[in-house]
Amino acid sequence: MRYTQLGRTGLKVSRIVLGTMNFGPQTDEAASHAIMDNALDAGLNFFDTANVYGWGENKGRTESIIGSWFGKGGDRRDKVVLGTKGYGRMTSDSDTVWPNHDRLSALNIRRSVEASLKRLQTDYIDIYQFHHIDRRTPFEEIWQAIDLLIQQGKILYVGSSNFPGYKIAQANEAAARRGSLGLVSEQCLYNLAERRAEMEVIPAAQEYGLGVIPWSPLHGGLLGGVLRKEREGAGTRSTGGRSADALASTSVRAQIQSYEDLLDKHGLEPGETALAWLLTRPGVTGPIVGPRTADQLASALRAVELELSEEVLASLDEIFPGPGPSPEAFAW
């Protein structure tokens, strides 16, 4: 496994991040534990989750699965850099919505952190991440709550998720006025097929020293060999949801066909190539992978060692051209 610093911090993390969103909904507890054991055995030390994972009536289930795994001992907790998130409410849509049970008020941050700690069976969270921006709560209030939790030793670092560039700037400027460290990471939608983050989000993250952690690196399976699986009649999940919607477009289907043809020419696997490409991008700490099986985890781990040639990188840029640097991308 290869490691890197998380943004401007002294924290060393693996270049692949283990996403746990499937733990519970797609993968049962025993299989989830096995995947985490395999990840740790391979040197993958950065695990990511969220309070709402488990979904529906089972929100919090994913954190509980991780907590039961920590409870097995064997220095599991000490070896893992653990990130979780707060923002969304934990009640189901059918329940009565009570005020202050979501978003980033000081009250809900405190409530959410305490609940996550209990489910995770740990006394601290390495990276507590804001799952979305809160347009109603000033950053001064947010940082006051966070600084107290840091003083109490319940969280160590803070990150963001789905923040636009200007909110990253606002958050860190507010933190600087308090003498706080501020955000150290940003999770954003970023992959070969979705490169808009290159315009504002990634430049802002680099300017303020945040590590970029891309989510959906295979764009909902679209970059994971979806047409090959379609021809083989395998992987029905890969042709549903976002992939199916995208492939309904003739131009997108042609683009993905060009992508898969290029990789066939060079003997490369689509999913591994999409991850390896992200590892070449400036500012990227490591993409989040959400394996449902041990084989999927093994494939993701191979991407860390995959070196893409300049020819392949240039061809990928031709197939999936980025927006270009800002402001040139939208100005003269």
N, C-alpha and C positions, 0 to 999 in steps of 0.2 A: 504494500500500500504506500502511496505517496501522500505527503502532508503539506499543508501550507498554513500561514498565519491567517486568522480570521480578521480581515480588514486591518485596522491599525492597532489591534490588540496584540497581546503576547500569547494568545491562545492558539495552540496548534490543533488543526482538525484535518480529517481525511478529505481527499478530493472528491469523494462520493459521499453523499448524505443519505442515510437510510430514512426514507419516508415511511410512515407507519399507518397511513390512512386506510389501508386495506385490512389492518388487523382488527378483527371483529366482524365487519360486514362481509369480507371476502375470504379471510383466512382465520381459522379457528385459533384458540389460545395455544394449543400444543404446537401447531405449525408455526405460529407467530414466534413462539419462544425458540424454536429451532432456527428460524431465519435470523433472529437476533444473535443466537450463539454462533452461527456461521459467519455473520458479519463481523463479530468481535474477533473470532479466530483468524479472519482475514486481515485484521488490523483496522477495520472501519470503525471509527470511534465517534462519529457525529450522527446522532439520532434526532429526528424531528417529528413532532406530533402537535396536537392541538386539543384544547378542552372539548370542542364539539365533535371530534372524530368518534365514529361509532354511529352517528347520524340518527335521525328520527327519534324513536323512544329510547335509543341506546346511546345517546350522547354521553361521552365520558368513558365509554367502554374501552376505547383504544388506550387511553392513559392507564386504565385499570389493568389491562393486559401487560403493559410495560412495567407497572408497579409490581405485579406478581412475579415477573421475570427478575426484577431487581431483588425481590424477596428471597430468591433462591441462593443469594450470596455469591461467593466466588469472586469478590471484588468487581462484580458487574457494574455497580453504580460508580465506583471510583474510576473505572476505565472509560466511561461514556461521557461525552459532552452532550448534554441533553437540552434540546430546545423545545419549548411548547408555546402555545399562543392563547391569547384571550381577546375577546371582543363580543362574540355572538352569545345570545342567551341560551341557556341549557335546557329550558323547557320546550316541549313539543308545540307545534302550531295549534294544537287543539286545546292547550292549556291557557288559562287566564294569564295575560301578560302583565306582570307587575313592573312598576317604574324602577329604574336603577338596577335592573337585572341583565343589562347588556351594555355595550359600548365601553368607553374609557374614563368614566368618572372615577375619582379617587375611591369611592365606595365600591364600585364594581371591580376595579383592579384588585383591591385588597381581597374581596370575596372570591374572585376568580383564582388568584394565586393560592390562597389557602385551600380551596377545593382541589386544585390540581396537585398540590403537594400531598394531600391525603390520598388521592387516587394513585399517584405515582409512587407512593411509599418512600418518599425521600424528604429530606429537610431543606433542600435547596434546588433551584433551577438554574442551570448554567446560563441559558439565554432565554429571556422572556420576551415574546414577540407580540406586537400589536397586529392583529389579524387584518385590520382595515383601518382607514382613517376615520376619525370621529370629528365631524364638522362642528359639533356642539360644545365640545370640551376644550378649553384652552390648554396649550402645552404646559403652561406654568403649573396648572393643577395636576396634569399627568406626571410631570417630573417631580413634583412634591411627593406624590404617592410612591413613585418609583424610588426616589432617593431614600425614603424611609425603609422600604423593603430591602434595599441594598445594605443599609446600615444594620438591619436586623439579620443579614446574612441569608435571606430567603431567595434572593436572586443575585446573580453576579453581573450579567451583561443584559443589554436591551437591544432588540432588533425590531424591524418593521416588516410588514408584508403588504404588498399591493399599494404601496405609497407612490404617488407621482413625485417627480423630481422636486417640485416646489415645496411639498410637504416634508421631504427629507431635509431640505434647507431650513424650513421653519422650525422643525423639531430640534435640529442640532444647534441652531442659533439660540433657541430658548434654553437648551441645556447648557450652552456655553455661558450664558448670563448667570446661571446658578453655579457655575464651576463644576458641572457634572460632565461625565464622559459622553453622554448622549447615545444615539443609535450607533451600533457597530456592524449591523448587517441589514440587508434588504432582500426579502424573497419576492421575486417577480416572475411573471409569465415571460419566458424567454426560451426560444429554440430556433432552429433553422427556418421554420415556417412562420414564426412570429417574432420579428426583430425590432418592433417599435420601441422596445426598452432602450435601444441604442441611441435614441434621439435625446432623451432627457433623463430617464431614471438612472441608467448606468453612469453617465457623466456626473450626475449629482452624487451618486454613491462613491465614485472615485475621488471627487473633490473633497468629500467629507470623511473619507477613509472607511467606508463601509464595505464589507465583503458582500458580493452579489451571489445569491443562492437561487438559481433558476428552478422554478417548478414547472411541471408538465414538459419535461425535456423532449419527450417523444410526441408532443402535441396530441395527446389523447390517442396514441397508437398510430397516428398518421405517418410517423417517421420510423416506425418499427417493422417495416416490410409488409405493410397492409395489403398491397396488391398481390404479393407472392402468396400470402396466407389466403387471400380471396380465391386465387387460382387453385390452391391446394385444398380448399374447402375446410381449412383449419382456422382456429382462433375466431370464433363467432363474435366474441366480445370486441375484437379489434375493428369489426366492421359495423359497430353500433355507435350511437351517440355522435360525438364530434367528428369522428372519421367518416361515418356514413353521410352526414350532412355535407362535409367538405367534398367528398368524392362524388357527390351528385353534380358538382361543377365540372364541366368538361376540361376547363383550363387547369383546375387543381389536379384532376386525375392525370392529365398529361405531365404536369410538373412532378408529381410523385413517381410517375413511370420513368421520367428522365433520371430522377434521383436513384431509383432502384437499378436502372440500367447501368448507371455510372458505377455503382458499388459492385454490381455483378462483374463488370469489366475488371475491377481491381481486386476482386475476391474479398470484399468487405461485407460485414453484417450491418444491416441498416440501423438497428437500435444502438449497437456499440459505436457506430460512426457518429450518430447524432450526439451521443454523450461525449465522445472524444472531441468533436468540434467545439462544444461548449467549453471544454477544458483548455482550448486554445484562445479563448476570448479574453480580452483585457478586463480585469476587475473581477472575474468569476472565481469564487472560492471553490464551488463544486455544485453540480446539479443534484436535485433530490430525485431519488429513484424509489418507486413504491412496489417492490416485488411481492407477488402473491405466492411465489414458489421459490424453492432453493435454486432451481435452474435459472430463473430470472435474475436472482441475486448474482449468481456466478457470471452471467453475461454482462451485467453492469460492472462488475469488478474487473473484467477483462478490458473494458474501455479505458481504464486508468493507464494501462500500459500500451495502448494503441497509439502509434505515431502516424499522423496523417501527412502525406507528402504535400509539397507545395502545389503540385499538379491537381491533386484531389481537392485541396482547400480552394484553389482558384475555380475549379469546376463547380464546387458547391456554391460559391458566391454567384456564379453565373445562373445557376438554377434557382437559388433563393437570394436574390439581391437584397441587401439591407437598405435602410432608408438613407444612409449616409450620415455624416456628422451634423450636429445642429450648431448654429442656425442655418448652415448652408443647405440642409435638407428642405427647408421651407422658406428660404430667403435667397437673395442674390449672392 
